[in-house]
Amino acid sequence: MIILTGGAGFIGSCLLAELNKQGYSDILVVDNLGNGAKWKNLANKRFTGFMTKEKFRAEVLCSGWTEFGELFKKSSLLTPNSPMPTAIIHLGACSSTTEPDANYLMDNNFLYTKELAMFAMKNNIRFIYASSAATYGGGENGYSDKSIDGLVPLNAYGMSKHIFDMWAMENGFDKIFTGIKFFNVFGPNEYHKGSMQSMFLRAFQQIKDTGKVKLFRSYLNEYGDGEQKRDFIYVKDCTTIILKMMKDKNFTGIYNVGTGNARTWNALAKSVFTAMNKDVNIEYIDMPDNIAKQYQYFTEADTTKIMAKLGENWKWTSIEDAAIDYIQNYLANTTYL
C-alpha cells in the first residue's frame, strides 16, 4: 500500500492516475479538498482510503499507524503480518510562492515533512518528497543539485523547502530518502490552483477570452520583453520519473526535475497559440511590485544527476508537443487526467 499526500492536488492527482495505470490502487490519499473543485481531480481515480492532513497527522503520525493499519491489513500489496505502507510519496504542501504566512509555511512544508520522514525512517518505508527549484533563489549560485550550500531562497515558500533539504542532508537521510526539486511544472488537473495555475492554462484562457496573451515586461537590459526564461516541464514526465524513483530503492538523494533546457515566455505563448490554431498576439504589461521584488529572470535545471539515473534514451517532452497534448486533449474540453 502507498500513502500519497497531496493526492488530490495537481501533481499528486496526475501521479495517482499513473499509479492506477500501472496497476496500483491500494493507495491512501491524504489531502484537504475544501469547498472548491479540487475533488474533481479524484473523481476518475481508484484508491483505498482518504484522510485529511489534520486527521492523518493526529491519528497516524502520532499514534504509529494503529487504527488505519487494520483497514489496510489485507491489502493485496501487503502480507497479513506486514500492515505498514510500502512507500510514502509526499507531494502535499502549500505551493504558493507568494504565501505571506511564514509560520504556516514552516508548519505545513517543513515540520509536516519532518514528521513524515521520521515516521518513514522508523518503519523502514520508502520516502519520496517534493522540494522545489525555489530553493535556488535568484540563481546566483547556479542550479546544480550536487550541493545545497550557499543557497538563499527569495521567498518564505522556498525557505520552507530549503530548510527540510538541509535537515535531511545534515542527518544523512539523503542516503535513504529521495527529494525532488521541481522546476516549472504544467499540465492537466491544475484547474483548481487559482493564481498558481501555470501560464499554459492562463494563456489558453486569455486567448479563448480575448485573442491575446499578456506577458510581463523585462526590467533588465539583458532580457527583452517576454524573453525571460524558465525550465518548463510537463507533468507527465514528472509522474513517470516519480514512479521510477518509487520502484528503485537506490534512486536516493536530491534531484532536479526539470528539462535542462530553459525556454522563453514568448516561446511558451507561441506554443499555446499554435496548439489552438490561432495567430500570435502578445501584449507586454508592467510587473506588480510584489512579484518584481522576487522575480527570477532565468531558471534552468542542471540535469546531470537525474540523467545518470534516467539513461541516455530518456527524452523530455518539448513545450510544443506538451502544449498540443495539454490543450487539445484536456483544456479544450475541461477534462482531467
Secondary structure as the mmCIF struct_conf table of DSSP 4:
data_model
#
loop_
_struct_conf.conf_type_id
_struct_conf.id
_struct_conf.beg_label_comp_id
_struct_conf.beg_label_asym_id
_struct_conf.beg_label_seq_id
_struct_conf.end_label_comp_id
_struct_conf.end_label_asym_id
_struct_conf.end_label_seq_id
STRN STRN1 ILE A 2 THR A 5
TURN_TY1_P TURN_TY1_P1 GLY A 6 ALA A 8
BEND BEND1 GLY A 9 GLY A 9
HELX_RH_AL_P HELX_RH_AL_P1 PHE A 10 LYS A 21
TURN_TY1_P TURN_TY1_P2 GLN A 22 GLY A 23
STRN STRN2 ILE A 27 VAL A 30
TURN_TY1_P TURN_TY1_P3 GLY A 34 ASN A 35
BEND BEND2 GLY A 36 ALA A 37
HELX_RH_3T_P HELX_RH_3T_P1 LYS A 38 LEU A 42
TURN_TY1_P TURN_TY1_P4 ALA A 43 ASN A 44
BEND BEND3 THR A 48 THR A 48
STRN STRN3 GLY A 49 MET A 51
HELX_RH_AL_P HELX_RH_AL_P2 LYS A 53 PHE A 56
HELX_RH_PI_P HELX_RH_PI_P1 ARG A 57 LEU A 61
TURN_TY1_P TURN_TY1_P5 CYS A 62 GLY A 64
BEND BEND4 TRP A 65 TRP A 65
HELX_RH_AL_P HELX_RH_AL_P3 GLU A 67 LEU A 71
TURN_TY1_P TURN_TY1_P6 PHE A 72 LYS A 74
TURN_TY1_P TURN_TY1_P7 SER A 76 LEU A 77
BEND BEND5 LEU A 78 LEU A 78
TURN_TY1_P TURN_TY1_P8 PRO A 80 ASN A 81
BEND BEND6 MET A 84 MET A 84
BEND BEND7 THR A 86 THR A 86
STRN STRN4 ALA A 87 HIS A 90
BEND BEND8 ALA A 93 ALA A 93
TURN_TY1_P TURN_TY1_P9 THR A 97 THR A 98
HELX_RH_AL_P HELX_RH_AL_P4 ALA A 102 LEU A 105
HELX_RH_PI_P HELX_RH_PI_P2 MET A 106 LEU A 111
HELX_RH_AL_P HELX_RH_AL_P5 TYR A 112 LYS A 122
TURN_TY1_P TURN_TY1_P10 ASN A 123 ASN A 124
STRN STRN5 ARG A 126 SER A 132
HELX_RH_3T_P HELX_RH_3T_P2 ALA A 133 TYR A 136
TURN_TY1_P TURN_TY1_P11 GLY A 137 GLY A 138
BEND BEND9 GLY A 139 GLY A 139
TURN_TY1_P TURN_TY1_P12 GLU A 140 ASN A 141
BEND BEND10 TYR A 143 TYR A 143
TURN_TY1_P TURN_TY1_P13 ASP A 145 LYS A 146
TURN_TY1_P TURN_TY1_P14 ASP A 149 GLY A 150
BEND BEND11 LEU A 154 ASN A 155
HELX_RH_AL_P HELX_RH_AL_P6 ALA A 156 GLU A 170
TURN_TY1_P TURN_TY1_P15 ASN A 171 GLY A 172
HELX_RH_3T_P HELX_RH_3T_P3 PHE A 173 LYS A 175
TURN_TY1_P TURN_TY1_P16 ILE A 176 ILE A 176
STRN STRN6 THR A 178 PHE A 182
STRN STRN7 ASN A 184 PHE A 186
TURN_TY1_P TURN_TY1_P17 PRO A 188 ASN A 189
HELX_RH_3T_P HELX_RH_3T_P4 TYR A 191 MET A 196
BEND BEND12 GLN A 197 GLN A 197
HELX_RH_AL_P HELX_RH_AL_P7 MET A 199 THR A 210
BEND BEND13 GLY A 211 GLY A 211
STRN STRN8 VAL A 213 PHE A 216
HELX_LH_PP_P HELX_LH_PP_P1 ARG A 217 SER A 218
BEND BEND14 LEU A 220 LEU A 220
TURN_TY1_P TURN_TY1_P18 ASN A 221 GLU A 222
BEND BEND15 TYR A 223 TYR A 223
TURN_TY1_P TURN_TY1_P19 ASP A 225 GLY A 226
STRN STRN9 LYS A 229 ARG A 230
STRN STRN10 PHE A 232 TYR A 234
HELX_RH_AL_P HELX_RH_AL_P8 VAL A 235 LYS A 247
TURN_TY1_P TURN_TY1_P20 LYS A 249 ASN A 250
STRN STRN11 GLY A 253 VAL A 257
BEND BEND16 GLY A 258 GLY A 258
BEND BEND17 GLY A 260 GLY A 260
STRN STRN12 ARG A 263 THR A 264
HELX_RH_AL_P HELX_RH_AL_P9 TRP A 265 ALA A 275
TURN_TY1_P TURN_TY1_P21 MET A 276 ASN A 277
STRN STRN13 ILE A 282 ILE A 285
HELX_LH_PP_P HELX_LH_PP_P2 ASP A 286 PRO A 288
HELX_RH_AL_P HELX_RH_AL_P10 ASP A 289 ALA A 292
TURN_TY1_P TURN_TY1_P22 LYS A 293 GLN A 294
BEND BEND18 TYR A 297 TYR A 297
STRN STRN14 PHE A 298 PHE A 298
HELX_RH_AL_P HELX_RH_AL_P11 THR A 304 LEU A 310
TURN_TY1_P TURN_TY1_P23 GLU A 312 ASN A 313
HELX_LH_PP_P HELX_LH_PP_P3 TRP A 316 SER A 318
HELX_RH_AL_P HELX_RH_AL_P12 ILE A 319 ASN A 329
TURN_TY1_P TURN_TY1_P24 TYR A 330 TYR A 330
HELX_RH_3T_P HELX_RH_3T_P5 LEU A 331 ASN A 333
TURN_TY1_P TURN_TY1_P25 THR A 334 THR A 334
#
